[in-house]
Amino acid sequence: MLYNSYTVIWLPSSMKWAIWGDRNYGICILGLRDANHRVDAWPIVKTWRPMDQTVLSWVALNFANQQLPQEVVDSLFLHYSNEAK
């Protein structure tokens, strides 16, 4: 992802999870098919963050004056969070 692609998607054969990576935003998003799998995955992804203000602040680094447009915030929460903003 660092050298040859702007968007990368990883899917296992089980289809229990997926990772979407976007070099433009500098983030990878892990999606779990079932929230109960979060407990199983936690030891592997313990350094990852839920969709929160920390993640939004990282994405904001890609925008002028580090101001994240509200439509980007809404889209991230709509597609990658269990919460709505």
HTML snippet that shows the backbone in 3Dmol.js (N, CA, C, O; Angstrom):
<script src="https://3Dmol.org/build/3Dmol-min.js"></script>
<div id="view" style="width:600px;height:400px;position:relative"></div>
<script>
const pdb = `
ATOM      1  N   MET A   1       0.814  -1.192   0.000  1.00  0.00           N
ATOM      2  CA  MET A   1       0.000   0.000   0.000  1.00  0.00           C
ATOM      3  C   MET A   1       0.854   1.250   0.000  1.00  0.00           C
ATOM      4  O   MET A   1       0.449   2.276  -0.546  1.00  0.00           O
ATOM      5  N   LEU A   2       2.004   1.181   0.591  1.00  0.00           N
ATOM      6  CA  LEU A   2       2.841   2.371   0.667  1.00  0.00           C
ATOM      7  C   LEU A   2       3.415   2.787  -0.678  1.00  0.00           C
ATOM      8  O   LEU A   2       3.755   3.956  -0.862  1.00  0.00           O
ATOM      9  N   TYR A   3       3.530   1.871  -1.611  1.00  0.00           N
ATOM     10  CA  TYR A   3       4.275   2.180  -2.818  1.00  0.00           C
ATOM     11  C   TYR A   3       3.521   2.062  -4.135  1.00  0.00           C
ATOM     12  O   TYR A   3       3.911   2.700  -5.113  1.00  0.00           O
ATOM     13  N   ASN A   4       2.454   1.268  -4.196  1.00  0.00           N
ATOM     14  CA  ASN A   4       1.907   1.043  -5.532  1.00  0.00           C
ATOM     15  C   ASN A   4       0.399   1.213  -5.652  1.00  0.00           C
ATOM     16  O   ASN A   4      -0.123   1.103  -6.761  1.00  0.00           O
ATOM     17  N   SER A   5      -0.312   1.469  -4.595  1.00  0.00           N
ATOM     18  CA  SER A   5      -1.761   1.548  -4.697  1.00  0.00           C
ATOM     19  C   SER A   5      -2.298   2.668  -3.822  1.00  0.00           C
ATOM     20  O   SER A   5      -1.713   2.992  -2.788  1.00  0.00           O
ATOM     21  N   TYR A   6      -3.397   3.251  -4.231  1.00  0.00           N
ATOM     22  CA  TYR A   6      -4.057   4.248  -3.395  1.00  0.00           C
ATOM     23  C   TYR A   6      -5.159   3.614  -2.559  1.00  0.00           C
ATOM     24  O   TYR A   6      -5.437   4.076  -1.452  1.00  0.00           O
ATOM     25  N   THR A   7      -5.782   2.574  -3.067  1.00  0.00           N
ATOM     26  CA  THR A   7      -6.812   1.860  -2.328  1.00  0.00           C
ATOM     27  C   THR A   7      -6.515   0.371  -2.393  1.00  0.00           C
ATOM     28  O   THR A   7      -6.268  -0.181  -3.465  1.00  0.00           O
ATOM     29  N   VAL A   8      -6.543  -0.274  -1.225  1.00  0.00           N
ATOM     30  CA  VAL A   8      -6.288  -1.705  -1.141  1.00  0.00           C
ATOM     31  C   VAL A   8      -7.375  -2.307  -0.264  1.00  0.00           C
ATOM     32  O   VAL A   8      -7.767  -1.725   0.747  1.00  0.00           O
ATOM     33  N   ILE A   9      -7.857  -3.478  -0.661  1.00  0.00           N
ATOM     34  CA  ILE A   9      -8.871  -4.176   0.118  1.00  0.00           C
ATOM     35  C   ILE A   9      -8.395  -5.599   0.362  1.00  0.00           C
ATOM     36  O   ILE A   9      -7.959  -6.289  -0.560  1.00  0.00           O
ATOM     37  N   TRP A  10      -8.483  -6.028   1.611  1.00  0.00           N
ATOM     38  CA  TRP A  10      -8.146  -7.396   1.978  1.00  0.00           C
ATOM     39  C   TRP A  10      -9.421  -8.087   2.442  1.00  0.00           C
ATOM     40  O   TRP A  10     -10.154  -7.552   3.273  1.00  0.00           O
ATOM     41  N   LEU A  11      -9.687  -9.278   1.902  1.00  0.00           N
ATOM     42  CA  LEU A  11     -10.841 -10.089   2.289  1.00  0.00           C
ATOM     43  C   LEU A  11     -10.390 -11.533   2.491  1.00  0.00           C
ATOM     44  O   LEU A  11      -9.751 -12.104   1.607  1.00  0.00           O
ATOM     45  N   PRO A  12     -10.711 -12.135   3.640  1.00  0.00           N
ATOM     46  CA  PRO A  12     -10.369 -13.542   3.823  1.00  0.00           C
ATOM     47  C   PRO A  12     -11.433 -14.424   3.177  1.00  0.00           C
ATOM     48  O   PRO A  12     -12.526 -13.954   2.860  1.00  0.00           O
ATOM     49  N   SER A  13     -11.120 -15.674   2.988  1.00  0.00           N
ATOM     50  CA  SER A  13     -12.102 -16.587   2.403  1.00  0.00           C
ATOM     51  C   SER A  13     -13.322 -16.765   3.310  1.00  0.00           C
ATOM     52  O   SER A  13     -14.406 -17.089   2.824  1.00  0.00           O
ATOM     53  N   SER A  14     -13.162 -16.560   4.609  1.00  0.00           N
ATOM     54  CA  SER A  14     -14.290 -16.695   5.537  1.00  0.00           C
ATOM     55  C   SER A  14     -15.283 -15.542   5.410  1.00  0.00           C
ATOM     56  O   SER A  14     -16.440 -15.674   5.809  1.00  0.00           O
ATOM     57  N   MET A  15     -14.841 -14.423   4.860  1.00  0.00           N
ATOM     58  CA  MET A  15     -15.657 -13.210   4.716  1.00  0.00           C
ATOM     59  C   MET A  15     -16.152 -12.686   6.067  1.00  0.00           C
ATOM     60  O   MET A  15     -17.176 -12.005   6.122  1.00  0.00           O
ATOM     61  N   LYS A  16     -15.447 -12.992   7.147  1.00  0.00           N
ATOM     62  CA  LYS A  16     -15.836 -12.515   8.475  1.00  0.00           C
ATOM     63  C   LYS A  16     -15.312 -11.117   8.765  1.00  0.00           C
ATOM     64  O   LYS A  16     -15.769 -10.459   9.699  1.00  0.00           O
ATOM     65  N   TRP A  17     -14.366 -10.670   7.975  1.00  0.00           N
ATOM     66  CA  TRP A  17     -13.815  -9.338   8.165  1.00  0.00           C
ATOM     67  C   TRP A  17     -13.300  -8.814   6.833  1.00  0.00           C
ATOM     68  O   TRP A  17     -13.164  -9.565   5.867  1.00  0.00           O
ATOM     69  N   ALA A  18     -13.019  -7.533   6.793  1.00  0.00           N
ATOM     70  CA  ALA A  18     -12.413  -6.909   5.623  1.00  0.00           C
ATOM     71  C   ALA A  18     -11.599  -5.715   6.088  1.00  0.00           C
ATOM     72  O   ALA A  18     -11.921  -5.083   7.093  1.00  0.00           O
ATOM     73  N   ILE A  19     -10.553  -5.417   5.354  1.00  0.00           N
ATOM     74  CA  ILE A  19      -9.771  -4.211   5.615  1.00  0.00           C
ATOM     75  C   ILE A  19      -9.756  -3.389   4.335  1.00  0.00           C
ATOM     76  O   ILE A  19      -9.442  -3.891   3.255  1.00  0.00           O
ATOM     77  N   TRP A  20     -10.100  -2.122   4.479  1.00  0.00           N
ATOM     78  CA  TRP A  20     -10.067  -1.178   3.366  1.00  0.00           C
ATOM     79  C   TRP A  20      -8.992  -0.155   3.699  1.00  0.00           C
ATOM     80  O   TRP A  20      -9.063   0.503   4.737  1.00  0.00           O
ATOM     81  N   GLY A  21      -8.010  -0.017   2.840  1.00  0.00           N
ATOM     82  CA  GLY A  21      -6.935   0.932   3.070  1.00  0.00           C
ATOM     83  C   GLY A  21      -6.954   2.022   2.023  1.00  0.00           C
ATOM     84  O   GLY A  21      -7.155   1.751   0.839  1.00  0.00           O
ATOM     85  N   ASP A  22      -6.748   3.249   2.453  1.00  0.00           N
ATOM     86  CA  ASP A  22      -6.755   4.401   1.556  1.00  0.00           C
ATOM     87  C   ASP A  22      -5.520   5.244   1.823  1.00  0.00           C
ATOM     88  O   ASP A  22      -5.412   5.881   2.870  1.00  0.00           O
ATOM     89  N   ARG A  23      -4.598   5.250   0.887  1.00  0.00           N
ATOM     90  CA  ARG A  23      -3.363   6.011   1.061  1.00  0.00           C
ATOM     91  C   ARG A  23      -3.635   7.509   1.054  1.00  0.00           C
ATOM     92  O   ARG A  23      -2.910   8.264   1.701  1.00  0.00           O
ATOM     93  N   ASN A  24      -4.671   7.959   0.332  1.00  0.00           N
ATOM     94  CA  ASN A  24      -4.993   9.388   0.325  1.00  0.00           C
ATOM     95  C   ASN A  24      -5.272   9.897   1.733  1.00  0.00           C
ATOM     96  O   ASN A  24      -4.852  10.999   2.085  1.00  0.00           O
ATOM     97  N   TYR A  25      -5.977   9.108   2.543  1.00  0.00           N
ATOM     98  CA  TYR A  25      -6.287   9.502   3.918  1.00  0.00           C
ATOM     99  C   TYR A  25      -5.272   8.976   4.914  1.00  0.00           C
ATOM    100  O   TYR A  25      -5.241   9.428   6.059  1.00  0.00           O
ATOM    101  N   GLY A  26      -4.436   8.023   4.499  1.00  0.00           N
ATOM    102  CA  GLY A  26      -3.439   7.460   5.395  1.00  0.00           C
ATOM    103  C   GLY A  26      -4.034   6.562   6.466  1.00  0.00           C
ATOM    104  O   GLY A  26      -3.517   6.492   7.581  1.00  0.00           O
ATOM    105  N   ILE A  27      -5.120   5.876   6.132  1.00  0.00           N
ATOM    106  CA  ILE A  27      -5.775   5.021   7.118  1.00  0.00           C
ATOM    107  C   ILE A  27      -6.133   3.672   6.505  1.00  0.00           C
ATOM    108  O   ILE A  27      -6.242   3.532   5.287  1.00  0.00           O
ATOM    109  N   CYS A  28      -6.312   2.693   7.372  1.00  0.00           N
ATOM    110  CA  CYS A  28      -6.904   1.409   7.022  1.00  0.00           C
ATOM    111  C   CYS A  28      -8.074   1.213   7.966  1.00  0.00           C
ATOM    112  O   CYS A  28      -7.983   1.517   9.156  1.00  0.00           O
ATOM    113  N   ILE A  29      -9.164   0.707   7.436  1.00  0.00           N
ATOM    114  CA  ILE A  29     -10.369   0.498   8.240  1.00  0.00           C
ATOM    115  C   ILE A  29     -10.674  -0.993   8.257  1.00  0.00           C
ATOM    116  O   ILE A  29     -10.771  -1.635   7.211  1.00  0.00           O
ATOM    117  N   LEU A  30     -10.822  -1.530   9.461  1.00  0.00           N
ATOM    118  CA  LEU A  30     -11.161  -2.934   9.651  1.00  0.00           C
ATOM    119  C   LEU A  30     -12.657  -3.027   9.884  1.00  0.00           C
ATOM    120  O   LEU A  30     -13.194  -2.385  10.787  1.00  0.00           O
ATOM    121  N   GLY A  31     -13.323  -3.819   9.076  1.00  0.00           N
ATOM    122  CA  GLY A  31     -14.752  -4.056   9.250  1.00  0.00           C
ATOM    123  C   GLY A  31     -14.986  -5.498   9.634  1.00  0.00           C
ATOM    124  O   GLY A  31     -14.443  -6.411   9.012  1.00  0.00           O
ATOM    125  N   LEU A  32     -15.794  -5.705  10.658  1.00  0.00           N
ATOM    126  CA  LEU A  32     -16.116  -7.048  11.124  1.00  0.00           C
ATOM    127  C   LEU A  32     -17.568  -7.362  10.794  1.00  0.00           C
ATOM    128  O   LEU A  32     -18.457  -6.539  11.016  1.00  0.00           O
ATOM    129  N   ARG A  33     -17.797  -8.531  10.273  1.00  0.00           N
ATOM    130  CA  ARG A  33     -19.151  -8.932   9.893  1.00  0.00           C
ATOM    131  C   ARG A  33     -20.071  -9.002  11.107  1.00  0.00           C
ATOM    132  O   ARG A  33     -21.249  -8.652  11.019  1.00  0.00           O
ATOM    133  N   ASP A  34     -19.541  -9.447  12.222  1.00  0.00           N
ATOM    134  CA  ASP A  34     -20.320  -9.612  13.449  1.00  0.00           C
ATOM    135  C   ASP A  34     -19.559  -8.922  14.575  1.00  0.00           C
ATOM    136  O   ASP A  34     -18.366  -9.169  14.753  1.00  0.00           O
ATOM    137  N   ALA A  35     -20.222  -8.072  15.327  1.00  0.00           N
ATOM    138  CA  ALA A  35     -19.565  -7.346  16.417  1.00  0.00           C
ATOM    139  C   ALA A  35     -18.947  -8.299  17.436  1.00  0.00           C
ATOM    140  O   ALA A  35     -17.983  -7.933  18.108  1.00  0.00           O
ATOM    141  N   ASN A  36     -19.476  -9.502  17.562  1.00  0.00           N
ATOM    142  CA  ASN A  36     -18.907 -10.470  18.495  1.00  0.00           C
ATOM    143  C   ASN A  36     -17.508 -10.906  18.084  1.00  0.00           C
ATOM    144  O   ASN A  36     -16.739 -11.351  18.935  1.00  0.00           O
ATOM    145  N   HIS A  37     -17.156 -10.794  16.814  1.00  0.00           N
ATOM    146  CA  HIS A  37     -15.809 -11.151  16.364  1.00  0.00           C
ATOM    147  C   HIS A  37     -14.762 -10.152  16.844  1.00  0.00           C
ATOM    148  O   HIS A  37     -13.564 -10.430  16.805  1.00  0.00           O
ATOM    149  N   ARG A  38     -15.219  -8.994  17.292  1.00  0.00           N
ATOM    150  CA  ARG A  38     -14.297  -7.971  17.782  1.00  0.00           C
ATOM    151  C   ARG A  38     -13.467  -8.519  18.938  1.00  0.00           C
ATOM    152  O   ARG A  38     -12.273  -8.237  19.031  1.00  0.00           O
ATOM    153  N   VAL A  39     -14.083  -9.291  19.809  1.00  0.00           N
ATOM    154  CA  VAL A  39     -13.373  -9.875  20.949  1.00  0.00           C
ATOM    155  C   VAL A  39     -12.285 -10.823  20.461  1.00  0.00           C
ATOM    156  O   VAL A  39     -11.180 -10.828  21.003  1.00  0.00           O
ATOM    157  N   ASP A  40     -12.587 -11.621  19.447  1.00  0.00           N
ATOM    158  CA  ASP A  40     -11.598 -12.558  18.906  1.00  0.00           C
ATOM    159  C   ASP A  40     -10.436 -11.812  18.236  1.00  0.00           C
ATOM    160  O   ASP A  40      -9.286 -12.244  18.321  1.00  0.00           O
ATOM    161  N   ALA A  41     -10.737 -10.710  17.580  1.00  0.00           N
ATOM    162  CA  ALA A  41      -9.715  -9.974  16.838  1.00  0.00           C
ATOM    163  C   ALA A  41      -8.905  -9.028  17.722  1.00  0.00           C
ATOM    164  O   ALA A  41      -7.829  -8.588  17.318  1.00  0.00           O
ATOM    165  N   TRP A  42      -9.391  -8.711  18.900  1.00  0.00           N
ATOM    166  CA  TRP A  42      -8.754  -7.682  19.723  1.00  0.00           C
ATOM    167  C   TRP A  42      -7.260  -7.897  19.965  1.00  0.00           C
ATOM    168  O   TRP A  42      -6.504  -6.932  19.856  1.00  0.00           O
ATOM    169  N   PRO A  43      -6.788  -9.116  20.289  1.00  0.00           N
ATOM    170  CA  PRO A  43      -5.338  -9.272  20.506  1.00  0.00           C
ATOM    171  C   PRO A  43      -4.510  -8.899  19.271  1.00  0.00           C
ATOM    172  O   PRO A  43      -3.371  -8.451  19.405  1.00  0.00           O
ATOM    173  N   ILE A  44      -5.057  -9.076  18.101  1.00  0.00           N
ATOM    174  CA  ILE A  44      -4.332  -8.781  16.868  1.00  0.00           C
ATOM    175  C   ILE A  44      -4.352  -7.290  16.551  1.00  0.00           C
ATOM    176  O   ILE A  44      -3.364  -6.743  16.061  1.00  0.00           O
ATOM    177  N   VAL A  45      -5.472  -6.635  16.829  1.00  0.00           N
ATOM    178  CA  VAL A  45      -5.641  -5.232  16.415  1.00  0.00           C
ATOM    179  C   VAL A  45      -5.715  -4.286  17.609  1.00  0.00           C
ATOM    180  O   VAL A  45      -6.325  -3.221  17.510  1.00  0.00           O
ATOM    181  N   LYS A  46      -5.110  -4.652  18.729  1.00  0.00           N
ATOM    182  CA  LYS A  46      -5.244  -3.845  19.945  1.00  0.00           C
ATOM    183  C   LYS A  46      -4.689  -2.424  19.799  1.00  0.00           C
ATOM    184  O   LYS A  46      -5.056  -1.544  20.578  1.00  0.00           O
ATOM    185  N   THR A  47      -3.828  -2.188  18.834  1.00  0.00           N
ATOM    186  CA  THR A  47      -3.307  -0.835  18.641  1.00  0.00           C
ATOM    187  C   THR A  47      -4.167  -0.014  17.681  1.00  0.00           C
ATOM    188  O   THR A  47      -3.891   1.166  17.468  1.00  0.00           O
ATOM    189  N   TRP A  48      -5.200  -0.617  17.101  1.00  0.00           N
ATOM    190  CA  TRP A  48      -6.098   0.104  16.214  1.00  0.00           C
ATOM    191  C   TRP A  48      -7.079   0.905  17.052  1.00  0.00           C
ATOM    192  O   TRP A  48      -7.270   0.618  18.234  1.00  0.00           O
ATOM    193  N   ARG A  49      -7.701   1.910  16.446  1.00  0.00           N
ATOM    194  CA  ARG A  49      -8.651   2.781  17.139  1.00  0.00           C
ATOM    195  C   ARG A  49     -10.043   2.622  16.552  1.00  0.00           C
ATOM    196  O   ARG A  49     -10.183   2.374  15.354  1.00  0.00           O
ATOM    197  N   PRO A  50     -11.082   2.764  17.385  1.00  0.00           N
ATOM    198  CA  PRO A  50     -12.437   2.825  16.817  1.00  0.00           C
ATOM    199  C   PRO A  50     -12.594   4.158  16.089  1.00  0.00           C
ATOM    200  O   PRO A  50     -11.793   5.072  16.285  1.00  0.00           O
ATOM    201  N   MET A  51     -13.614   4.269  15.258  1.00  0.00           N
ATOM    202  CA  MET A  51     -13.866   5.528  14.562  1.00  0.00           C
ATOM    203  C   MET A  51     -14.222   6.572  15.621  1.00  0.00           C
ATOM    204  O   MET A  51     -15.319   6.556  16.178  1.00  0.00           O
ATOM    205  N   ASP A  52     -13.280   7.477  15.891  1.00  0.00           N
ATOM    206  CA  ASP A  52     -13.480   8.484  16.922  1.00  0.00           C
ATOM    207  C   ASP A  52     -12.733   9.761  16.536  1.00  0.00           C
ATOM    208  O   ASP A  52     -12.230   9.882  15.418  1.00  0.00           O
ATOM    209  N   GLN A  53     -12.666  10.691  17.452  1.00  0.00           N
ATOM    210  CA  GLN A  53     -12.026  11.969  17.164  1.00  0.00           C
ATOM    211  C   GLN A  53     -10.543  11.814  16.851  1.00  0.00           C
ATOM    212  O   GLN A  53      -9.990  12.601  16.083  1.00  0.00           O
ATOM    213  N   THR A  54      -9.888  10.808  17.436  1.00  0.00           N
ATOM    214  CA  THR A  54      -8.472  10.582  17.135  1.00  0.00           C
ATOM    215  C   THR A  54      -8.293  10.225  15.669  1.00  0.00           C
ATOM    216  O   THR A  54      -7.435  10.789  14.990  1.00  0.00           O
ATOM    217  N   VAL A  55      -9.097   9.296  15.180  1.00  0.00           N
ATOM    218  CA  VAL A  55      -9.005   8.888  13.781  1.00  0.00           C
ATOM    219  C   VAL A  55      -9.358  10.062  12.876  1.00  0.00           C
ATOM    220  O   VAL A  55      -8.697  10.285  11.862  1.00  0.00           O
ATOM    221  N   LEU A  56     -10.386  10.808  13.234  1.00  0.00           N
ATOM    222  CA  LEU A  56     -10.753  11.974  12.423  1.00  0.00           C
ATOM    223  C   LEU A  56      -9.628  12.999  12.386  1.00  0.00           C
ATOM    224  O   LEU A  56      -9.416  13.652  11.364  1.00  0.00           O
ATOM    225  N   SER A  57      -8.908  13.146  13.491  1.00  0.00           N
ATOM    226  CA  SER A  57      -7.787  14.103  13.498  1.00  0.00           C
ATOM    227  C   SER A  57      -6.665  13.634  12.582  1.00  0.00           C
ATOM    228  O   SER A  57      -5.975  14.462  11.988  1.00  0.00           O
ATOM    229  N   TRP A  58      -6.466  12.319  12.453  1.00  0.00           N
ATOM    230  CA  TRP A  58      -5.461  11.796  11.523  1.00  0.00           C
ATOM    231  C   TRP A  58      -5.875  12.073  10.083  1.00  0.00           C
ATOM    232  O   TRP A  58      -5.054  12.492   9.268  1.00  0.00           O
ATOM    233  N   VAL A  59      -7.140  11.840   9.772  1.00  0.00           N
ATOM    234  CA  VAL A  59      -7.640  12.071   8.422  1.00  0.00           C
ATOM    235  C   VAL A  59      -7.574  13.567   8.097  1.00  0.00           C
ATOM    236  O   VAL A  59      -7.293  13.941   6.958  1.00  0.00           O
ATOM    237  N   ALA A  60      -7.827  14.408   9.077  1.00  0.00           N
ATOM    238  CA  ALA A  60      -7.822  15.860   8.868  1.00  0.00           C
ATOM    239  C   ALA A  60      -6.465  16.375   8.402  1.00  0.00           C
ATOM    240  O   ALA A  60      -6.393  17.429   7.770  1.00  0.00           O
ATOM    241  N   LEU A  61      -5.401  15.657   8.700  1.00  0.00           N
ATOM    242  CA  LEU A  61      -4.069  16.080   8.265  1.00  0.00           C
ATOM    243  C   LEU A  61      -3.955  16.175   6.746  1.00  0.00           C
ATOM    244  O   LEU A  61      -3.054  16.834   6.230  1.00  0.00           O
ATOM    245  N   ASN A  62      -4.858  15.525   6.039  1.00  0.00           N
ATOM    246  CA  ASN A  62      -4.828  15.511   4.585  1.00  0.00           C
ATOM    247  C   ASN A  62      -5.562  16.686   3.948  1.00  0.00           C
ATOM    248  O   ASN A  62      -5.592  16.799   2.722  1.00  0.00           O
ATOM    249  N   PHE A  63      -6.149  17.554   4.748  1.00  0.00           N
ATOM    250  CA  PHE A  63      -6.962  18.656   4.234  1.00  0.00           C
ATOM    251  C   PHE A  63      -6.351  20.000   4.598  1.00  0.00           C
ATOM    252  O   PHE A  63      -5.617  20.130   5.578  1.00  0.00           O
ATOM    253  N   ALA A  64      -6.676  20.997   3.777  1.00  0.00           N
ATOM    254  CA  ALA A  64      -6.176  22.356   4.022  1.00  0.00           C
ATOM    255  C   ALA A  64      -6.557  22.795   5.431  1.00  0.00           C
ATOM    256  O   ALA A  64      -7.685  22.581   5.877  1.00  0.00           O
ATOM    257  N   ASN A  65      -5.613  23.406   6.119  1.00  0.00           N
ATOM    258  CA  ASN A  65      -5.804  23.887   7.490  1.00  0.00           C
ATOM    259  C   ASN A  65      -6.264  22.788   8.450  1.00  0.00           C
ATOM    260  O   ASN A  65      -6.794  23.075   9.523  1.00  0.00           O
ATOM    261  N   GLN A  66      -6.061  21.553   8.063  1.00  0.00           N
ATOM    262  CA  GLN A  66      -6.446  20.390   8.865  1.00  0.00           C
ATOM    263  C   GLN A  66      -7.910  20.456   9.297  1.00  0.00           C
ATOM    264  O   GLN A  66      -8.273  20.013  10.387  1.00  0.00           O
ATOM    265  N   GLN A  67      -8.742  21.020   8.414  1.00  0.00           N
ATOM    266  CA  GLN A  67     -10.185  21.109   8.646  1.00  0.00           C
ATOM    267  C   GLN A  67     -10.871  20.015   7.848  1.00  0.00           C
ATOM    268  O   GLN A  67     -10.874  20.048   6.618  1.00  0.00           O
ATOM    269  N   LEU A  68     -11.442  19.065   8.532  1.00  0.00           N
ATOM    270  CA  LEU A  68     -12.107  17.942   7.898  1.00  0.00           C
ATOM    271  C   LEU A  68     -13.514  18.359   7.484  1.00  0.00           C
ATOM    272  O   LEU A  68     -14.315  18.734   8.340  1.00  0.00           O
ATOM    273  N   PRO A  69     -13.837  18.302   6.187  1.00  0.00           N
ATOM    274  CA  PRO A  69     -15.184  18.673   5.752  1.00  0.00           C
ATOM    275  C   PRO A  69     -16.234  17.776   6.415  1.00  0.00           C
ATOM    276  O   PRO A  69     -16.020  16.575   6.580  1.00  0.00           O
ATOM    277  N   GLN A  70     -17.356  18.367   6.788  1.00  0.00           N
ATOM    278  CA  GLN A  70     -18.410  17.618   7.478  1.00  0.00           C
ATOM    279  C   GLN A  70     -18.905  16.445   6.646  1.00  0.00           C
ATOM    280  O   GLN A  70     -19.260  15.406   7.202  1.00  0.00           O
ATOM    281  N   GLU A  71     -18.935  16.589   5.317  1.00  0.00           N
ATOM    282  CA  GLU A  71     -19.404  15.471   4.489  1.00  0.00           C
ATOM    283  C   GLU A  71     -18.461  14.275   4.569  1.00  0.00           C
ATOM    284  O   GLU A  71     -18.905  13.136   4.426  1.00  0.00           O
ATOM    285  N   VAL A  72     -17.170  14.511   4.793  1.00  0.00           N
ATOM    286  CA  VAL A  72     -16.222  13.413   4.974  1.00  0.00           C
ATOM    287  C   VAL A  72     -16.462  12.739   6.322  1.00  0.00           C
ATOM    288  O   VAL A  72     -16.469  11.512   6.414  1.00  0.00           O
ATOM    289  N   VAL A  73     -16.656  13.536   7.358  1.00  0.00           N
ATOM    290  CA  VAL A  73     -16.966  12.994   8.692  1.00  0.00           C
ATOM    291  C   VAL A  73     -18.229  12.146   8.616  1.00  0.00           C
ATOM    292  O   VAL A  73     -18.252  11.015   9.100  1.00  0.00           O
ATOM    293  N   ASP A  74     -19.277  12.691   8.010  1.00  0.00           N
ATOM    294  CA  ASP A  74     -20.547  11.965   7.906  1.00  0.00           C
ATOM    295  C   ASP A  74     -20.380  10.666   7.142  1.00  0.00           C
ATOM    296  O   ASP A  74     -20.938   9.640   7.529  1.00  0.00           O
ATOM    297  N   SER A  75     -19.612  10.704   6.056  1.00  0.00           N
ATOM    298  CA  SER A  75     -19.407   9.507   5.245  1.00  0.00           C
ATOM    299  C   SER A  75     -18.633   8.438   6.014  1.00  0.00           C
ATOM    300  O   SER A  75     -18.993   7.262   5.967  1.00  0.00           O
ATOM    301  N   LEU A  76     -17.572   8.833   6.723  1.00  0.00           N
ATOM    302  CA  LEU A  76     -16.793   7.875   7.499  1.00  0.00           C
ATOM    303  C   LEU A  76     -17.654   7.211   8.566  1.00  0.00           C
ATOM    304  O   LEU A  76     -17.607   5.992   8.732  1.00  0.00           O
ATOM    305  N   PHE A  77     -18.439   8.004   9.291  1.00  0.00           N
ATOM    306  CA  PHE A  77     -19.286   7.423  10.329  1.00  0.00           C
ATOM    307  C   PHE A  77     -20.421   6.592   9.749  1.00  0.00           C
ATOM    308  O   PHE A  77     -20.810   5.579  10.331  1.00  0.00           O
ATOM    309  N   LEU A  78     -20.946   7.007   8.625  1.00  0.00           N
ATOM    310  CA  LEU A  78     -22.026   6.250   7.997  1.00  0.00           C
ATOM    311  C   LEU A  78     -21.555   4.861   7.574  1.00  0.00           C
ATOM    312  O   LEU A  78     -22.245   3.864   7.791  1.00  0.00           O
ATOM    313  N   HIS A  79     -20.379   4.813   6.971  1.00  0.00           N
ATOM    314  CA  HIS A  79     -19.888   3.562   6.403  1.00  0.00           C
ATOM    315  C   HIS A  79     -19.012   2.731   7.326  1.00  0.00           C
ATOM    316  O   HIS A  79     -18.904   1.519   7.137  1.00  0.00           O
ATOM    317  N   TYR A  80     -18.385   3.349   8.316  1.00  0.00           N
ATOM    318  CA  TYR A  80     -17.367   2.633   9.091  1.00  0.00           C
ATOM    319  C   TYR A  80     -17.533   2.720  10.593  1.00  0.00           C
ATOM    320  O   TYR A  80     -16.555   2.561  11.324  1.00  0.00           O
ATOM    321  N   SER A  81     -18.733   2.966  11.074  1.00  0.00           N
ATOM    322  CA  SER A  81     -18.930   3.066  12.515  1.00  0.00           C
ATOM    323  C   SER A  81     -20.292   2.492  12.880  1.00  0.00           C
ATOM    324  O   SER A  81     -21.195   2.406  12.048  1.00  0.00           O
ATOM    325  N   ASN A  82     -20.414   2.108  14.124  1.00  0.00           N
ATOM    326  CA  ASN A  82     -21.713   1.691  14.639  1.00  0.00           C
ATOM    327  C   ASN A  82     -22.484   2.901  15.159  1.00  0.00           C
ATOM    328  O   ASN A  82     -23.636   2.776  15.578  1.00  0.00           O
ATOM    329  N   GLU A  83     -21.848   4.068  15.132  1.00  0.00           N
ATOM    330  CA  GLU A  83     -22.468   5.304  15.616  1.00  0.00           C
ATOM    331  C   GLU A  83     -22.742   6.233  14.439  1.00  0.00           C
ATOM    332  O   GLU A  83     -22.074   6.164  13.408  1.00  0.00           O
ATOM    333  N   ALA A  84     -23.713   7.085  14.605  1.00  0.00           N
ATOM    334  CA  ALA A  84     -23.972   8.126  13.606  1.00  0.00           C
ATOM    335  C   ALA A  84     -23.496   9.448  14.164  1.00  0.00           C
ATOM    336  O   ALA A  84     -23.563   9.672  15.373  1.00  0.00           O
ATOM    337  N   LYS A  85     -23.020  10.317  13.312  1.00  0.00           N
ATOM    338  CA  LYS A  85     -22.573  11.654  13.733  1.00  0.00           C
ATOM    339  C   LYS A  85     -23.439  12.683  13.093  1.00  0.00           C
ATOM    340  O   LYS A  85     -23.240  13.879  13.310  1.00  0.00           O
TER     341      LYS A  85
END
`;
const viewer = $3Dmol.createViewer("view");
viewer.addModel(pdb, "pdb");
viewer.setStyle({}, {cartoon: {color: "spectrum"}});
viewer.zoomTo();
viewer.render();
</script>
